[in-house]
Amino acid sequence: MKSVAHYEYKHAEQPHWNRYLVPPIMRLAGEIRPGMRVLDIGCGNGYIASLFLGHGCRVVGVDPSESGIRHARSAYPEARFEIDIATPDLRERLGEEPFDLVSSAEVAEHVYDADAWAQSASNALQPGGRFVVTTPYHGYIKNIVIAASGRWDHHHTSLRTGEHIKFWSRRTMAALLERNGFRVAGFLGAGRAAYLWKSMVMAAERMGD
C-alpha cells in the first residue's frame, strides 16, 4: 500500500470529471435493480458509489486513499468502504459474495499491473456480471492533435506525483479485458468532440467458468 500514490480528497462532492462520465457510466451499466451487488474499484470519495446506492443497490467501494475513504464513509454510511487496492484476491480479502456489477472510473491509467486490476474485477463478478470501466481516451487522431499542438510533454508528463502511467486506446483496453475473461459489450466516448474524447467508457461481461 505504501507504494501507491494517495490522492487527497477534500470532500465527498462530485469530482469535475464526473460531469461528463456519469451519463455514459449509467447507460453502459445496463439495468440497475434494487438489491444488486455493486463493487466500485477505486471509489475515491464515494460519489459514483452513491449513484448506485440511489438505485437501491448494495455497494462496496475500495480505494487506497485514506482521505477518500474517510469522506465516503461519512457521506454514505449505508455502503461499505475499505482502504484497499485492486488485486486478483480482492473479493476474498473483503469476504464478500460475487457481485453483479463492478465499476472502476479513471483508475486503469494509474495502475502498474493492469492485468491484476482486470482480474480483480473478473474474480469479483459472477458469470455474466458486468464491468464498467472509464479511462482517458487515446487514439490515433487525438494523439496527432496533441503532438501537432506542441502539448505532448504536458499531456504525458512524468513530473508530477500520481500522474498517469498507462495511456489506453479503445483497442488496447479491449485486448486487456478480453485476455482477462471478459467479452466487450459496449463503448462510449465522453467529453469533447468525437475521437478527441477526454475519456472513454467501456462495458464488458464476465465470461462463464
Disulfide bonds with the S-S distance in Angstrom:
none
